[in-house]
Amino acid sequence: MTDHDESRPLSVAVFGASVTLMVTGPRPEPGPYLTYPAVLARQDVQGQRFDVTNDCRIYGLVKDYVDIGLTTVARERPDVVVLQFGLGETFPRIVPRRLVMHLLGVRRHSSRVRDKYWRRTRSILLTLHGIERRVDAHLPVGWSRMPVRRFESELDLLCQRIREQAGSRIVLMTAYPPTAQTPFLTPKLLRRIDAINAAILRVAAANGATVFPLDDIVAAHGAELPDGLHMSVDLHRVVGEQLAQCLVRVALRQVA
């Protein structure tokens, strides 16, 4: 492990899902509306600044990054890698993920006919989510986008590759539970979240990683998930500021 030079910014690469990309709810101040990686990039903690790369995806799952994530790690050799996974993996596995991605319109194009179609996709997606909620009640707890055992295995492999390829310190964020606004929220999804977080703690212990308690922070600001899944401007700010404090402690341990 190389020592970190406090005279330069701490380089940080963040990998994860739409939680790290999207801001929801009211915009109380003029823009830009910052996500927590963007907040982190603007922090200065006792003279320590941060150079942040946000390499996250809409509906990103940990299995998507076993190879692709290492491209950024191998090229940039960040001091710290932050991994934010676990929420999307607990979603019901009923409607094909590819169909959900299409209905979300991530790669949509605009025209008069297309715009009419895309205006209807929201109601279609909400209907499908309602079906998922009802069907999920009759399926095994493990029937999710990624079973806990596989999630743990994939996350552990990703951590091993980061350590062996770049020697970067690793911060694992816990997953927070959705709130009632989430159209496919079920008691089984909440049980999966608990199991996922237990897996994250095991992987952190096995890889010498730091755990960032995102679930506790969100629980203290539960009203700041306007759509039930994604954080508000204010909650992103809180997470970014607390993550900066966490990363300074990680850097100090690295030098010690």
Order of alpha helices (4+ residues) and beta strands (2+ residues): beta-alpha-beta-alpha-beta-alpha-alpha-alpha-beta-alpha-beta-alpha-alpha
